[in-house]
Amino acid sequence: MLRVGLTGGIGAGKSAVARRLAQRGAVIIDADKLAREVVAAGTPGLAEIVEVFGSGVLTGAGDLDRPALAAKVFGDEEARRRLERIIHPRVRERTVEMTRAAAPDAIVVNDVPLLVETGLPPTYHLVLVVETRHELRLRRLEQTRGMTAEEATARIGAQADDARRRAACDVVVDNNGTMEQLHGQVDLLYRERLVPFEQHLRLHVAAPAGHELVIAEPDPSWPGQAARLIARIRHAIGAEAAIEHIGSTAVPGLPAKDVIDLMLAVRTLDEADALADRLAEAGFPRRAGEWADNARGVPGETWPKRLHGNADPGRPVNLHVRVAGSPGWRFALLMRDHLRAIPAARDAYAAAKAEWSCEHQDRFAYGEAKEPWFDAEARAADDWAEETGWEPGE
């Protein structure tokens, strides 16, 4: 199944997005709803809250008096953390139960207001954030929740800001227009990205890559996208995994195909094969076939590797799994660092890319045309490494 995280600041319209996703067929797990359920009257959760905060947080009927509890924890960091230690584990337990109960081909959307604040983005295959202008959020909170302007401002200020949420999320859903416009965005996202993503994930296949060559202008968001992918992979296979952002998208200011190249270093290819299923479950299935690197400087020599793609059709990825210390592993790091350090080398590569892209409209022919340049770059980068004392990973 596909696991999607959905978040957004208070008043941004996250619930409207969740409702539309449910109408399209997604399974919605609402963290706010679960947080209410686990402290309902008669539950162990409510009993623990009373034990910690006193009977003053109960109504006359024995239910949780939410305003009274809010008054105790708002602005008191330690009190808030005590409350979270009561509620969050219970919500996580119910979330796991509901996820396991969903169909194998389900698109499960976890609606989590504090998803970013609690460090959860790497645990999902994809994370969506709903964004709305500050003044519109204030107006919604005043009109729909009866808050004063001061209360609404305080609630918004207590959460992560838009920039922090955006940096942690894969898709931004703009909710500054009409409901019809919002539904159009959600429908397109569901149809064109979530449905095929789930299918690829279930079948352990990467999203197909087209043959057409497109060279994009440098995108300053590429490193952030790579960082999110790396965090997702490390969550799946271990925090100690040695993963690097490589290739042209890792070099600031360099035009590139809009494909994020990552490299996972392993001790042996047997280790790479042992990780294949876990990578596929995380959304990075192995590409079929035999793959090898040109061992630059060793004529006729190639070094085998494994290559994984991305099940997500909205973000092309090449995940190269190479043995640490192999020629391909070293060259990937050396070329990246050389082009980062020497602007003239980067600019010469950019000019060559422009020329090759004019001559070749097919990305495979384009790749073959680059081989002589790579040989020359390997020699230049080796000279630079010797002059500077460069070593991989430094």
N, C-alpha and C positions, 0 to 999 in steps of 0.2 A: 504494500500500500504506500501511497504518497503521503508524507507528513508535512503539512504546511503550517508555519507560524503566522499569525495575524496579530498586528498590534497597531497602536496609534494613540496619540495623546487624548486626554479626556475632552469630549466635545468634538472630536475630529470626524466622527461618523463611522467608526469601526463596526458598530452593530448593524448598520445599514449594509455594509459590505458583506458581513457574515450572513445576513438574511438572504441576500442575493445569491451567494455561493450555495446556501442550502437549497434554494429554489432550483439551482442548476444541477444539484445532486450530491453536493459535498456533505460529509458528516461533520457537524460542528460540535466542538467541545468547548463550552464557554467557561473559562476559569472563574469569572465573577459569579456565575450561577453555582458552580461547584463550591466556591468559597462560602456561599450562603447555605448550601445544603449541609456542609460538614459541621456547621455550628447551629443547626436548627435545634429547636426545643427537644430535649431528651437525648441529644447526641453526646458522646464523650468529648467532642470538640468544645461544645458549649460549657460542659462541666469544667474543663481545664481553664477556659477563659474566666469563669467565675472564681475559680481557685486563685488565679493570678491577679485579676483586676478587681475582684470584689463583687458582691451582689448588686451594687449600684448600676451595673451594666445590664440588668434585666428589667424588662417591663413587668407590669402587674400580672400579665398573663404568663410570665415565665419565658418569654422569647428574648432574644438578644436586642437590647436597646442600642441600635447602631449609632445614633447621634451621641449618646452618652459614652460609648466606647471610643468614638472618634475624638471626642473632647479629651480623653485621657492619653491618646497616643499621638495626636497631631502636634508636631513640633517637639516631641520627645523621642529622640532617636532610639534610646534603649528600650522604651516601652513598645515602640513600633516593631523592633526586632523580636521582642518577646512574643508579640502577637503573631508575627510571621512564622516563628518557630512552632506555633500551635497549628496554624492554618495551612501553610505551604506543604508540609509532608502529606497531609490528608488529601489535599487537592491533587498532588502528584500521584498518590495511590489510586484515586478515582480516575484520573486521566489515563493511567496505564490500563486499568480495567476496561474502560470504554474503548480505548484504542484496540485492545486485543479482541474485543467483541465485534469490531467492524469487519466488513467483508475483505477478503484478500485484495480485491481490486478497488478498494475505497480510496477516495481523496479525503483525508482526515485533516480538518482545519482546526487548529487550536487557537482560540480567541483569548489572547493573554495581554491585558493592559500593560503589565510591567515586564514584558518579555525581554526587552533590552536591558532594563535595570537589573534583572536577575541573571543575566549572562546566558540566556537560553538559545540565542540564534543558531549556534553550531549544532544543536540537537535536531534541527529540522532539515528536510531536503531543500526547502525554499522558505523565505520569510518575506511577508508583505507588510508594508506600513501605509496607513491611511493618513494623508496630510490635508490640513485645512488652515487657511489664514487665521492668525491669532484673533483678530477682531470678530471673525465669524464664529469661532469657537466660543468666545465670550458671550456673544448674543445667543447662541444655542443653549449654553448652560443657564443663562438667565431665564430664557423663555421656556425651556423644556424641563429644567430641574429646579427652578425657583431659587437659584442662587443669586446673591447680590454680586455686583461687579467685583467687590473686594474678595468675596469667597471664591468666585470663579478664577480670578487672577492667582490667588494663593494655591488653588488646586492644580492649575496648569504649571505654576512655578515649582511645585513639589516633584514633578515628573521630569524625565529626560527631555532635553530640548529636541527640536526637529532635526538639527544637524547630527546629533548623536544617534538618533533613531535611524536616520537615512544611511549613515555610515555602516550600520549593523545589518541593514536589510537589502534584499535583492531587487524588490519591485516596489515602486512608489505608486500608490493609487491616489490620484488627485481628486479631492472632494470639495472643490470650490465652485462647481457648477450646479446644474440641476440634477434631480434624482434620475432623470432619463439618461443624462450624460454619464453619471456614475454607473448605472446599470450597463450601459454600453461598454465601458471600460472593463467591468468585471466579467461580462459575458465573453468578450474577446480574450481576456486572460485565461478564463476557464477553458474555452474551446481550443485556443491556439497553443497554450502552454501547459496548463495543468493536466488536461486529459492525455495528450501524448507523453508528457513526462511520466505519468503513472504507468502507461502502457510500456514504455521503454524500461522503466524501473522493474516492473514485474517480469519482463522477458529477459532482463539482463543484457540489453543492447543499448549502444550509444545512439543518440539522435543522429540521423544521417547528415553528412556534410555535403554541400553542393560542390560542383566542379567549377563554378564561376569564381573568378578572382576579383576580389574587392580589397583595395588597400585603403585603410581608414586613416584619417588625420590622428595625430597623437591625442589620446584621451587620458586626462589626469585621473580619471576614476579607475583605470586598469589596475594599479597597485592595490587599491582598496578592494576591488572585486577578487583579486588573487588572494588577499588576506582572508576574506570570508571563506573562500573555497578551501584554503589550507586549514583553517580552523575546523571546518566540517570534516575534512579527511582525518585530522588528528583526533577528533572526537570519536571517529569510527575505528581507528587502528592503534591509537595510543598517543598521548601528548608528547612522547619523546621522538616521534617520527621526524626524520630529517627531510623536510620538504622545502623547496626553493621556487620562487617565481623566476622564470628564465625566459629567454627569447626576446623578441622585439618589444612586446608590451611591457617588459620589465625595464626598458631603457627610456627614461624621460625624454620627450621631444622627438621620438622616432616614430614615423608612420609605420603601420603594421596591418596585417590581416587581423580582424577583430576576433582573435582566438587567444585565450589565455593558456600559455604553456607553463606547466608546473613540472617539477622533477622530484621524485621520491627516491632517495638513496637506500639501497638494501645491501646486505652482505653477500647474498648469493641470489641467483635467479630462482632457486627452490623457495627461498624466503618470499620472493615476489609472487610466485604462484600460490603460496599459502595465504597471501593477503588478498587474492583476487576476489573471493566471495564477499569479504567484508567491504572491500572497495565498491563492489557492485551494489550491495545493499545500501551503501551511503550515496549511491547515485553516479558512480564512476565505473561502469562496466568495462571489461577488457575488450579491446578491439581484436577481431579475429585475424589470424595470419602470423607470419614470422616477421619480426622487426629487428633491424640492426643499425648501428651507427657506423659511419665511415671513420676509421681510426686515422685522423689527420696526421700526416707525417710518417705513417707506416703503410707504404704502398701495398694495395691489394688486401689489406687487413680490415675486417669488420668485427664489431663486438655486438653480440645479441643483447636485446633489451625487451621489455614488455611495454605495450602502449595501451592506455585506457582513455576512453572518451567520457562525455557527460551525457547522462540520460535526459538532461534538461535541454529542450530545443531552443530555449531562449539565451543560453550562454555556452557557446562552443568552447571546448577545453581539450587540450592534449596533455594527458598526464603520463610523462615518460618515467618508467621505473627502471633505473639503471644501477648497476653494481658500483658502489662507492669506490673511487680510484680508477675506474675504467676510463679509456680515452674519451668516450662520449660524455661521461659525467664531468670530467675535467674541462673539456672544451666548452660545454654549455655554461659553466660558471665563469670560465676565463673570458669567453666572448662577451658575455653580459657585462662583466666588470670592466673590460677594456673599453667597450663602447660607452659605458657610463663615464669613464675617467677621461677619455680623449674625444672632445667634441668634433674634431676634424674627422676622426674615423667614423663617428656616428653620422655626420652629415654626408660623408662620401657614400656610406651604405644607403642613406635615404635617397640620394641622387640615383644610385644604381637601381634601387627598388622602383623608382619612377620610370626608369628606362625599360626595365624588364617587364613591368606591368603594361607598358604600351605595346611591347612586342608579343606578349603572351596573355591571352584572356582566360586560359585554363590554369588553375592553381597548380596542377601537377607539372605542366610544362614550365611554369614559373619557378617551381622548386628545383627542377633540373638545371635551369639557366643559372641559378645561384651557386651551383657547386664550385665552379672555378673561383668565384669570389670567396667562398668559405675557405678554400685552400690558402688563398693569399692572406685572409684574415687570420687563419691559424698561425701562419708564420709571423705576421706583425704582432699578434697578441702574445706569442711566445717570447718575442724580443722584448716587448713591454714588461712581461712577467719577470724576465731575467733582470732587466734594468731596475725594476721597482722592488723585487723580492716578493712578488705576489704569491700567495698560497691559497688554495681553495678554502673557502669558509672564513677568510680573514677580512 
